[in-house]
Amino acid sequence: MSSSMRIKGPGAIRGEVAVPGDKSLSHRVAMLASIARGRSRIRNFASSVDCHSTLACIERLGARVERSESGFIIHGTGLWGYRPVEIPIQLDAGNSGSTIRMLSGILAAQNFTSVIDGDASLRRRPMRRIIEPLDLMGARITAEAETFAPLTIAGGKLQPIQFASRVASAQVKTCVLFAGLHAEGRTEFTEPAASRNHTELMLAEFGARIEIDQTTPHAMSIEGGAELSPVDYRVAGDVSSAAFFIAGAIALADSGIVLRDVNLNPTRTAFINVLTQLGANIATANVRTEHGELIGDLHASSSELKTPAQGFTLAGDIIPNLIDEIPILAVMATQVEGRIAVRGAQELRIKESDRIKTVVAGLRSLGGEIDEFDDGFAVEGIQRLKGGRVETEGDHRIAMAFAIAGLMAAGTTEIIDADCAGVSFPEFYDLLDAATGGAHLEY
């Protein structure tokens, strides 16, 4: 049952916040552990509903998952060892684009038929971008209207390919590399800009034979057929979840927070880099490398933000590594002196909601001014927001971004379908309530 959240502003954010495990890492480690040969231990696995959709899928495929207070133990089946509970196996990815797109790369190589589906939102998200390379590798995939879930995947023997993706997408890259693990030979992949590199780093942790091409930008290859080794893996804190608290601490007066053991992978810190360029007080500490990933503590506090005189436009290669944080960046832009524009972000139109449309509508409902473009938006600050009613369209990042906006606004802001935040961050409102002193949030 959906519910609304009322947020009384203005407020402040203070203290130490423990964000949950990184979703991108959690999806990938669960999938790879399920096809490794042996027993993997995973700690600090993401609490998000999406990641638990991945766990449910691999269990239905025959990978045994043991749960305890300290984490999960996944008993891997080997590359071709899935033994589904039924054939054809029916899999539910829920709201998770990561689950359906990445897991399809593994399903394409299995010797049985899979049907993988999701909720109404997921059924609106395009799948042609993964169907095309898997078809070239020899998989047989049928889809609703040729490009939407549910996907029916008749798995079998795969051939290696050389594939140049037209979009910079970590999900497409992961799908192709996971399929390449099972192909007979070397699969090569390139993309037009660098997307998140978690898959490459994690494949190396599992012992896969992956190479990054140092002479061709955004190119890599993987050798198929070699079994993966199990891992003992601790998932770093999710920097995309941390972004909401960072934004609040910077934009709200008399605020400051500490977030420990957060993923600081350079392909994930574009949001932090942008805020720093605008004058944000953000510091890192205790930085080290675990499982190939940079991890550390973040300290953020109230800041006066200002763009250069000519304004500040975000476009091009930075967009793929900023895509999840753009909704909260739009909210923050109202508190930055100067004009901030986001262009080349048309990918936002096909997320859990049309995020350009929902961000624009949300800000306008709080009295904000924002220009909408086909591929982005522009905001001129500083603006004074006022309480209002925000429709999330069931999108978790919209709900969380406008919860922070509610703390910036004067009066009460009502977030409709607020509990959709649980898709990625079930603890969000409890942690926000604690960080704001327990006086600003009310169901």
GINORRA-V318319 format. One record per backbone hydrogen bond with DSSP energy under -1.0 kcal/mol. CO is the residue of the C=O (numbers start at 0). NH is the residue of the N-H. E is the energy in kcal/mol with one decimal. If there is no record, write none. Layout:
CO_NH_E, CO_NH_E
This chain:
2_417_-2.3, 4_414_-3.4, 5_441_-2.0, 6_412_-2.8, 8_410_-1.7, 12_255_-2.2, 14_257_-1.7, 19_237_-2.7, 21_25_-2.1, 22_26_-2.6, 23_27_-1.6, 24_28_-2.9, 25_29_-2.0, 26_30_-2.1, 27_31_-2.7, 28_32_-2.3, 29_33_-1.7, 33_76_-2.4, 35_77_-1.6, 37_75_-3.4, 39_73_-2.5, 40_232_-3.1, 41_71_-2.8, 42_234_-2.7, 47_51_-1.5, 48_52_-1.4, 49_53_-1.4, 50_54_-1.9, 51_55_-2.1, 52_56_-2.1, 53_57_-2.4, 54_58_-2.0, 55_59_-2.0, 56_60_-1.3, 57_62_-2.5, 58_61_-1.5, 59_84_-2.2, 60_82_-1.4, 63_74_-2.9, 65_72_-2.2, 67_70_-1.3, 70_67_-2.3, 71_41_-3.2, 72_65_-3.2, 73_39_-2.7, 77_80_-1.4, 88_114_-3.0, 90_116_-2.5, 92_95_-2.3, 93_118_-3.0, 95_99_-1.8, 96_100_-2.4, 97_101_-2.2, 98_102_-2.0, 99_103_-1.0, 101_104_-1.1, 102_106_-2.5, 103_107_-2.1, 105_108_-1.6, 106_109_-1.3, 107_155_-1.8, 111_154_-1.9, 112_88_-1.8, 113_152_-3.3, 114_90_-3.3, 115_150_-2.6, 116_92_-3.4, 118_122_-2.1, 120_123_-1.3, 121_124_-1.7, 126_129_-1.6, 126_130_-2.4, 127_131_-2.5, 129_133_-1.8, 130_134_-2.6, 131_135_-2.0, 132_136_-1.4, 133_138_-2.5, 134_137_-1.2, 136_158_-2.5, 139_153_-3.0, 141_151_-2.8, 142_145_-1.9, 143_146_-1.8, 143_147_-2.4, 146_126_-2.9, 147_143_-2.4, 150_115_-2.5, 151_141_-2.2, 152_113_-2.6, 152_154_-1.0, 153_139_-1.2, 157_183_-1.3, 160_187_-2.8, 162_189_-2.2, 166_168_-1.1, 168_172_-2.4, 169_173_-2.4, 170_174_-2.3, 171_175_-2.3, 172_176_-2.5, 173_177_-2.9, 174_178_-2.2, 175_179_-2.6, 176_180_-1.4, 178_181_-1.6, 180_224_-3.0, 182_184_-1.3, 184_223_-2.6, 186_221_-2.3, 187_162_-2.9, 188_219_-2.3, 189_164_-2.8, 196_200_-2.0, 197_201_-2.7, 198_202_-2.8, 199_203_-1.6, 200_204_-1.4, 201_205_-1.7, 202_207_-2.6, 203_206_-1.3, 205_228_-2.7, 207_209_-1.4, 208_222_-2.3, 210_220_-2.4, 215_218_-1.0, 217_190_-1.5, 218_212_-1.8, 219_188_-2.9, 220_210_-2.8, 221_186_-2.7, 227_36_-2.5, 230_40_-2.1, 232_42_-2.8, 235_21_-3.0, 236_262_-2.8, 237_241_-2.1, 238_242_-1.4, 241_245_-2.5, 242_246_-2.7, 243_247_-2.0, 244_248_-2.6, 245_249_-1.9, 246_250_-2.6, 247_251_-2.2, 249_302_-2.5, 254_301_-2.2, 255_14_-1.3, 256_299_-2.0, 257_16_-2.6, 258_297_-3.1, 260_236_-3.1, 261_295_-2.0, 264_267_-2.8, 268_272_-2.5, 269_273_-2.6, 270_274_-2.2, 271_275_-2.3, 272_276_-2.0, 273_277_-1.3, 274_279_-2.5, 275_278_-1.4, 277_305_-2.2, 279_281_-1.2, 280_300_-1.7, 282_298_-2.7, 284_296_-3.2, 287_294_-3.0, 289_292_-2.4, 292_289_-2.8, 293_263_-3.2, 294_287_-2.6, 295_261_-3.3, 296_284_-1.8, 297_258_-2.7, 298_282_-2.6, 299_256_-2.7, 304_336_-2.4, 307_310_-2.2, 311_340_-2.6, 313_342_-2.8, 315_318_-1.4, 318_321_-1.9, 318_322_-1.1, 321_324_-1.1, 324_328_-2.3, 325_329_-2.4, 326_330_-1.6, 327_331_-2.5, 328_332_-2.2, 330_333_-1.1, 331_334_-2.5, 332_335_-1.3, 333_382_-3.5, 336_306_-2.9, 337_380_-2.7, 338_311_-2.3, 339_378_-2.8, 340_313_-3.0, 341_376_-1.5, 344_347_-2.1, 345_348_-1.9, 346_349_-1.6, 347_350_-1.1, 347_354_-2.4, 352_354_-1.5, 353_357_-2.6, 354_358_-2.0, 355_359_-2.2, 356_360_-2.5, 357_361_-2.3, 358_362_-2.6, 359_363_-2.2, 360_364_-1.9, 362_367_-3.0, 363_366_-1.6, 365_385_-2.6, 370_377_-1.8, 374_344_-2.9, 375_372_-2.8, 376_341_-2.9, 377_370_-2.7, 378_339_-2.8, 380_337_-1.9, 384_409_-1.9, 387_413_-3.1, 389_415_-2.8, 391_394_-1.4, 394_398_-2.1, 395_399_-2.1, 396_400_-2.2, 397_401_-2.3, 398_402_-1.1, 399_403_-1.6, 400_404_-1.7, 401_405_-1.8, 403_407_-1.0, 404_408_-1.6, 406_10_-2.0, 409_386_-2.7, 410_8_-3.0, 412_6_-2.9, 413_389_-3.1, 414_4_-2.0, 416_419_-1.4, 417_420_-1.8, 418_421_-1.8, 419_422_-1.9, 420_423_-1.4, 420_424_-2.9, 421_48_-1.6, 422_49_-2.2, 424_427_-2.0, 426_430_-2.6, 427_431_-2.7, 428_432_-2.7, 429_433_-2.0, 430_434_-2.4, 431_435_-1.4, 432_437_-2.8, 433_436_-1.3, 434_13_-2.2, 439_7_-2.8, 441_5_-3.2
